[in-house]
Amino acid sequence: MPTLEGMEPLGPVCEVLRKAFPEGVPDSFYLPLLKVLAEEMSFMSVARALEMAWGYDYVRVLHDAYGAELQVETRVEEVAAVRRLLGLAGYDEQ
């Protein structure tokens, strides 16, 4: 797993992500998570955060993040669940 050293701006976000999803991101929450994160972060930062938190492939996540907005419009329940989990993990405090 990549270290957080030298990535201080994303370090707190990665910690929250790991706290919200200690076993990794369930497939059903992957695109909703990208959508939620991209509301406040650049697509590149979203990709880097998932790479740092769990070792996701940066290019794949970046590509997926660009399309997440269109792909999750009908997945309101998953987006709400992701928001709740992130909130419980302290994301709102970032």
C-alpha positions in Angstrom: 0.0 0.0 0.0 1.4 3.4 -0.9 2.5 5.6 2.0 1.1 9.0 2.8 4.6 10.5 3.2 4.9 13.6 1.1 1.2 13.7 0.3 0.0 15.7 3.4 -2.9 17.4 1.6 -4.5 14.0 0.8 -3.3 12.2 3.9 -6.4 13.2 6.0 -8.7 12.2 3.2 -7.1 8.8 2.9 -7.4 8.2 6.6 -11.1 9.0 6.5 -11.5 6.7 3.4 -9.8 3.9 5.2 -11.9 4.5 8.3 -15.2 4.6 6.3 -14.3 1.5 4.3 -11.8 -0.5 6.3 -12.2 -3.6 4.0 -12.0 -1.5 0.9 -14.8 0.0 -1.2 -17.6 -2.4 -2.1 -18.3 -2.6 -5.8 -21.7 -1.1 -5.4 -20.2 2.0 -3.7 -17.2 2.6 -6.0 -18.8 4.9 -8.5 -21.0 6.7 -5.9 -17.8 7.3 -3.8 -16.1 8.8 -6.8 -19.1 11.1 -7.4 -19.2 12.3 -3.8 -15.4 12.9 -3.6 -15.4 14.7 -7.0 -17.9 17.3 -5.6 -15.1 18.8 -3.5 -11.9 17.4 -5.1 -10.4 17.4 -8.6 -10.7 14.1 -10.5 -6.9 13.8 -10.2 -7.0 14.1 -6.5 -9.8 11.6 -6.3 -7.7 9.1 -8.3 -4.6 9.8 -6.2 -6.5 9.4 -2.9 -7.9 6.0 -3.9 -4.4 5.0 -5.1 -2.9 6.0 -1.8 -5.7 4.6 0.4 -6.0 1.1 -1.2 -3.6 0.8 -4.1 -6.1 1.4 -6.8 -4.7 2.0 -10.3 -4.5 5.8 -10.7 -5.4 5.9 -14.4 -8.3 3.6 -14.0 -9.8 5.6 -11.2 -9.2 8.9 -13.1 -11.0 7.5 -16.1 -13.9 6.2 -13.9 -14.2 9.5 -12.0 -14.7 11.4 -15.3 -17.7 9.2 -16.0 -19.1 8.7 -12.5 -21.4 11.7 -12.6 -23.4 10.2 -15.5 -23.3 6.7 -14.3 -24.7 7.2 -10.8 -27.6 9.5 -11.4 -30.1 6.7 -10.6 -28.1 5.3 -7.7 -29.4 7.7 -5.1 -29.5 5.2 -2.2 -25.8 4.2 -2.8 -24.7 7.9 -2.9 -26.6 8.6 0.3 -25.0 5.6 2.0 -21.6 6.7 0.9 -22.2 10.2 2.3 -23.3 8.7 5.6 -20.3 6.4 5.9 -17.9 9.3 5.0 -19.7 11.6 7.5 -19.4 9.0 10.3 -15.7 8.7 9.5 -15.1 12.4 9.7 -15.1 13.5 6.1 -17.3 16.5 6.9 -14.5 17.8 9.1 -11.9 17.9 6.3 
